[in-house]
Amino acid sequence: DKALTKKILQYHRIRAPRFAAFPKGRKIRRPRNLEFPLIVKTQVEESSTGIAQASVVSSDEALAERVAFIHEKFDTAAIAEQYVEGREIYAAVFGNHRLTVLPNWELDFGDLPQGSNRIATYRLKWDLEYQKKHGIKAGPAADLTEELRRRIIRTSRRIFRLLHLGGYARLDFRLTEDGRVYLLEANPNPDL
């Protein structure tokens, strides 16, 4: 549950994008403190299900349309969160009592068409021809300072424990140009 995850993390002062949840059957009203652009997702689906370039919205009308699309197409609540521009960094964590955080990986968005948002859409994630055409790949995160790596490791362990994860998980982060790290999502059963 992406909304519950973000509520827990915000309570513990772990940086995550501001958000609003939109249950089915309720009026779609954006809170005043939630500024555009926003990215709209299903609240509970995984593997970038429902995420497309159209998921990034910049008006109340587009927000209402995308939320309605999520409600109708996936029969689930929607979540709209602050769109954070930056690098997409992954932290793999495994263990139960003693946690190990593997070296960070990064999703390289390659040469997406001009005007495209740098997001892990369903197509970007699962269409091998699309990946090849645009040079999209994942690999070791380069150019992270040692201080930043340590901060991601500490934050990852904290998140894993706060969310009562067990065994293994992948944490998806956004790293802004000024070095702020935002948790986008915690994946308790990531595609390995």
Secondary structure as GFF3:
##gff-version 3
##sequence-region A 1 192
A	DSSP	alpha_helix	2	11	.	.	.	ID=ss1
A	DSSP	beta_strand	19	22	.	.	.	ID=ss2
A	DSSP	beta_strand	38	42	.	.	.	ID=ss3
A	DSSP	three_ten_helix	53	55	.	.	.	ID=ss4
A	DSSP	beta_strand	56	57	.	.	.	ID=ss5
A	DSSP	alpha_helix	60	74	.	.	.	ID=ss6
A	DSSP	beta_strand	78	82	.	.	.	ID=ss7
A	DSSP	beta_strand	87	95	.	.	.	ID=ss8
A	DSSP	beta_strand	100	101	.	.	.	ID=ss9
A	DSSP	beta_strand	105	108	.	.	.	ID=ss10
A	DSSP	alpha_helix	122	126	.	.	.	ID=ss11
A	DSSP	alpha_helix	128	134	.	.	.	ID=ss12
A	DSSP	beta_strand	137	140	.	.	.	ID=ss13
A	DSSP	alpha_helix	146	162	.	.	.	ID=ss14
A	DSSP	beta_strand	167	175	.	.	.	ID=ss15
A	DSSP	beta_strand	181	187	.	.	.	ID=ss16
###
